[in-house]
Amino acid sequence: MLAVNEFAKPSLTSIVAIDAVLSESSPQVQVPPQWSERFMRAVGHPAGRGSTLELLLSGMAGAGHGVAALSFYLGLDEAEVRERAASLGLADLKEKPLRRPTSANPWSLEHVRLLIAVWLDNVSAASIAATLGRSPSSIHSKRRWLGLGVRDRKRLQERPIAQCRATALPWKPTFDVSAIVARLMSPRPGTLTVVHKIYPLVQFPVEVKWALGRDKEKDERFSVLGFAGLRAPAIARRMLVEFGVRLTDSAVNNRISRLQIVRERRDMISECDEEAVERRAAEAMKRLGATLRQCSELNRSFWWCKAKGGNRWTCREFETKKFQSRKAERSCGDVTAMA
C-alpha cells in the first residue's frame, strides 16, 4: 500500500458517528470488497498507479459504498465524486442516502478517516486498535467494510498512540460536511439525545475492589445506572471512569441480577447525559416500588420491588443451590427450637 504523504493536516470536521451507508429500507449487510484493477496495481505496473484519492475511490466503490458515503468520508462534493468516478471508469456508483448510527459503539467520522490514514501508512492493526480504543478484529472488519486492501506484513510497524493520532490524511478534504452532520445527528422527536463521547483512559495505581452489596457508594451508583436502563458496556465504562472498578459486560449483568435490579430490555439505551440517567432511574424505581433492603442471611443489600413481589428479608441468591445446605441447617434449627 502507499505510504502517507503530507498533503494536508487532518480535517477539523466535528466528530460524528456513522455506522452504515445503506438506505433506511435496506438491511445492513457487509458487502465483501470487489477490488478494482486500479486499486490492485503494483507500483511498477505499465499503466502507472493512481493518486491515493483515486485508489480510495476505487476501493470504497468496489466495497459497495455509494456517492453519499464517498462524499461524506472523503470530504468531497458529490459532483466531484461522480466526476472522478467517471474518469476512473466507475460508472455504476450507487445513489444511497446516509443513515443514522444504530450500533451501540458506532464509528466516528474522525476515527474512520484516521483508520484510513494509518492503514495506508502500514501501521500494525494492534497499534491502530490501541489508538482507537477497539479490538484488532474490529479494525480488520472496518477496513474490509471500507474497501482497504491487505498489506505486506514485513512492512508493518508498531507506532505509539500519540504518533498515530498525529498522522495526517493522505488526501485533502475539500467539502464541509457539517450540514450533513447536523441532519444525521439531530435528535428524533420523543427520544433522548445519544451522547457520543470517548471517556478518558483513567490510570489507577492499583486495581480497585468492589464487594457487591457492601460498598454503599458504589452500590447506589451502579443501581442508578442499572435502573436507568444503560446497557452493560456503558455501565462498565462509567464505573471505570468514576471509581476505577474494571468490569466485563458479563460481570455487569451478573451484578445487576444479584442486586435484583429490574430492567426492561426494550427500553435499554447505550448512553445518555447524566440528567437523563437520574430521571430515568427515579422514574423506574418509583414505578417498580423499589426499596433497598439488607439480606438477613448474606448480610448484603439488594433491591426489593413491590411490583415484582418476593421475599423482603432475603435476596434471591440465598435461594440458589450454593446456599442450599446453609438454608437446610437453618430450617433444621428452627424445627428443633420449636420442639
Summary of the structure (lengths in Angstrom):
residues: 339
radius of gyration: 26.3
end to end distance: 85.2
largest distance: 100.8
contacts: 933
relative contact order: 0.11
helix: 45%
strand: 5%
